[in-house]
Amino acid sequence: MHIAPGFLSPPVWATMAAVSGATVAASLALARRRVGERQVPLMGVMGAFIFAAQMVNFPVLPGTSGHLGGGFLLGILLGAPVSVIVMASILAVQALVFQDGGVEALGANLFVMGIVPSLLGAAVRRLWLRPKQGIVTYAVTFFGGAVAVLLGATGVILMLFLSQSLPGSVSLLQAITVMDVIHMGIGAVEGAVTVAVVKFVLATRREAILSPAGPACEKGSA
């Protein structure tokens, strides 16, 4: 769902840059108190995984492309603040080095692919932190991943519409319908991959997810 250069009007991309910039700043402040040493390797590994997954994309509508997101998965594994920071790093490298997404659209791309999915993932994270997980946790995670993708796709169309960048023959409803139908398949894959990866990480590195975070907690456990 990367928005390419030149498709957002200055008022739209400036607004999204301000919103995403403020969110990243708040996430950095929160992460200082919440990130434990055991989470740092997981951040690097998952960041690399999401970066590679996002590089496989295909065109959907003029100015947009579709691919796996990863923000929802990171929100579950790392919590919203850390997830937003990792996603911001991934998208910044993609925009600046690989020209995947416009630099001026970085705030908009972060909002739809990083901030919104990370918040949804953080809400679902609570289910995975329980002693036992079952079909309800898996189902909520699967549909949560799909919803995160559809919300992002819809957000892209709304921003293109506000920027008057949709093709003249395509109405807002038609664009949303086409985008969401295409992304239903992507959302299903996103949900399934999220369930599988979270189950694997919990089975192999459960302490990285459940470990107390932040300097205060580490001192208390020393």
LUMTIBA-743009 format. One line per 10 residues: number of its first residue (from 1); their letters; for each residue x, y, z of C-alpha. Coordinates in Angstrom, 1 decimal. Each point is the difference from the previous one (the first is absolute). Layout:
% residues N
NUM) A) X Y Z  ...
% end
This chain:
% residues 222
1) MHIAPGFLSP) 0.0 0.0 0.0  2.9 2.3 -0.5  -1.1 3.4 -1.4  2.3 1.1 -2.8  1.5 3.5 -0.3  -2.2 2.8 -1.3  -3.4 -1.5 0.8  -0.8 1.8 3.2  -0.8 3.7 0.1  2.2 2.2 2.4
11) PVWATMAAVS) -2.8 0.4 2.6  -0.6 -3.7 0.2  3.6 -1.2 0.2  0.9 2.9 2.3  -2.8 -1.0 2.4  0.9 -3.6 -0.1  3.7 0.8 0.6  -0.9 2.0 3.1  -2.3 -2.7 1.4  2.5 -2.8 -0.7
21) GATVAASLAL) 2.9 2.1 1.3  -1.7 0.7 3.2  -0.8 -3.7 0.4  3.6 -1.0 -0.6  1.2 2.5 2.6  -2.5 -1.3 2.5  1.0 -3.6 -0.8  3.7 0.8 0.6  -0.8 1.5 3.4  -2.1 -3.1 1.0
31) ARRRVGERQV) 2.4 -2.5 -1.4  2.8 1.3 2.2  -1.9 -1.3 3.0  -1.4 -3.1 -1.5  2.7 -1.7 -2.0  2.0 -2.7 1.8  3.4 -1.4 -1.2  -1.7 -3.3 -1.0  -2.2 1.9 -2.5  2.8 1.6 -2.0
41) PLMGVMGAFI) 1.0 -3.1 -2.0  -3.7 -0.7 -0.7  -0.4 3.6 -1.3  2.9 -0.5 -2.4  -1.1 -3.4 -1.3  -3.6 1.0 -0.5  1.0 3.3 -1.6  2.1 -1.9 -2.5  -2.9 -2.5 -0.6  -2.5 2.8 -0.6
51) FAAQMVNFPV) 2.4 1.9 -2.2  0.5 -3.0 -2.3  -3.7 -0.8 -0.1  -0.9 3.5 -1.0  2.4 0.0 -2.9  -2.2 -2.5 -1.8  -2.8 2.3 -1.3  -2.2 0.5 -3.1  -1.9 2.9 -1.5  -3.7 0.4 1.0
61) LPGTSGHLGG) -1.2 3.4 -1.1  2.0 2.9 -1.4  2.3 1.2 2.7  -0.4 -2.9 2.3  1.3 -3.6 0.5  -1.0 -2.9 2.0  2.0 -2.3 2.3  0.1 -1.5 3.5  0.1 2.7 2.7  1.5 -1.4 3.2
71) GFLLGILLGA) -1.1 2.8 2.3  -2.7 -2.1 1.6  2.5 -2.8 0.6  2.5 2.3 1.6  -2.7 1.6 2.2  -0.7 -3.5 1.5  3.6 -1.0 0.5  1.5 3.4 1.1  -2.9 2.2 1.0  -1.2 3.2 -1.7
81) PVSVIVMASI) 2.9 2.4 0.8  2.8 -2.3 -1.1  -2.0 -1.2 -3.0  -0.4 3.6 -1.2  3.7 0.7 0.3  1.0 -3.2 -1.9  -2.6 0.7 -2.7  1.2 3.6 -0.3  3.6 -1.2 -0.5  -1.1 -2.5 -2.6
91) LAVQALVFQD) -2.0 2.5 -2.0  2.6 2.7 0.2  2.7 -2.3 -1.5  -2.4 -1.2 -2.7  -0.9 3.6 -1.0  3.5 1.5 0.2  2.1 -2.9 -1.3  -2.3 -2.1 -2.2  -2.5 2.7 -1.1  -2.8 -2.2 1.1
101) GGVEALGANL) -2.6 2.6 1.0  0.4 3.8 -0.2  2.1 1.8 2.5  -2.7 2.6 0.4  -2.5 -2.8 0.5  2.1 -1.7 2.8  -2.4 1.3 2.7  -3.0 -1.2 -1.9  1.6 -3.4 -0.7  1.0 -0.4 3.7
111) FVMGIVPSLL) -3.5 0.9 1.2  -1.8 -2.7 -2.2  2.7 -2.7 0.3  1.6 0.7 3.3  -2.1 2.0 2.5  -3.5 -1.4 -0.6  1.1 -3.7 -0.2  2.3 0.3 3.0  -2.8 1.3 2.1  -2.3 -2.8 -1.1
121) GAAVRRLWLR) 2.8 -2.5 0.7  0.6 1.4 3.4  -3.6 -0.5 0.9  0.1 -3.7 -1.2  3.4 -0.4 1.9  -1.9 -0.3 3.2  -1.6 -3.3 -1.1  3.5 -1.5 -0.7  1.4 1.0 3.3  -2.5 -2.3 1.8
131) PKQGIVTYAV) 1.3 -3.3 1.3  -1.8 -2.0 -2.6  -1.3 0.9 -3.5  -2.7 -1.7 -2.0  -2.2 0.3 -3.0  -1.4 3.3 1.1  3.5 1.6 0.1  0.9 -1.5 -3.4  -3.3 1.2 -1.5  0.2 3.5 1.4
141) TFFGGAVAVL) 3.6 0.3 -1.2  -0.8 -1.3 -3.5  -2.9 2.4 -0.5  2.0 2.8 1.7  2.7 -0.4 -2.6  -2.5 0.2 -2.8  -1.7 3.0 1.5  3.3 1.8 0.4  0.7 -0.5 -3.7  -3.4 1.2 -1.1
151) LGATGVILML) 0.1 3.1 2.3  3.4 0.9 -1.6  -1.3 -0.5 -3.5  -3.1 2.1 0.7  2.2 2.7 1.6  2.2 0.2 -3.2  -3.1 0.5 -2.2  -1.4 2.7 2.3  3.3 1.9 -0.1  0.2 -0.3 -3.8
161) FLSQSLPGSV) -3.6 1.2 -0.2  0.7 3.0 2.2  3.1 0.7 -2.2  -2.2 -0.3 -3.2  2.4 -2.7 -1.3  -2.6 -2.6 -0.8  -0.6 -0.6 -3.8  -2.8 2.2 -1.1  -2.2 -2.9 -1.1  0.2 -1.7 3.4
171) SLLQAITVMD) -2.2 1.0 2.8  1.0 -0.2 3.7  -2.3 -3.0 0.6  1.3 -1.8 -3.0  3.7 0.6 1.0  -0.7 -1.2 3.6  -1.8 -3.1 -1.3  2.8 -0.9 -2.4  2.7 0.6 2.5  -1.7 -1.9 2.8
181) VIHMGIGAVE) -1.0 -3.0 -2.2  3.6 -0.4 -1.1  1.3 0.4 3.5  -2.4 -2.5 1.5  2.4 -2.7 -1.4  3.0 1.8 1.4  -1.8 0.4 3.3  -0.7 -3.7 0.2  3.7 -0.8 -0.6  1.0 2.7 2.5
191) GAVTVAVVKF) -2.3 -1.5 2.7  1.2 -3.5 -0.6  3.7 1.0 0.0  -0.5 2.0 3.2  -1.5 -3.0 1.8  2.8 -2.3 -1.1  2.8 2.4 0.8  -1.3 1.0 3.4  -0.5 -3.7 1.0  3.5 -0.8 -1.2
201) VLATRREAIL) 1.6 2.9 1.9  -2.0 -0.8 3.2  1.2 -3.6 -0.3  3.7 0.9 -0.5  0.5 3.4 1.6  -2.9 0.5 2.4  2.2 1.9 2.5  0.7 2.7 -2.7  -3.7 0.8 -0.1  -0.9 -0.4 3.7
211) SPAGPACEKG) 3.2 1.4 1.6  -0.5 3.1 2.1  1.1 3.1 -1.9  1.7 3.1 0.9  3.0 1.0 2.2  -2.2 0.1 3.2  -1.2 -3.5 -0.5  3.5 -1.3 -0.8  1.4 1.6 3.2  -2.8 -1.5 2.0
221) SA) 0.7 -3.5 -1.3  3.8 0.3 0.5
% end
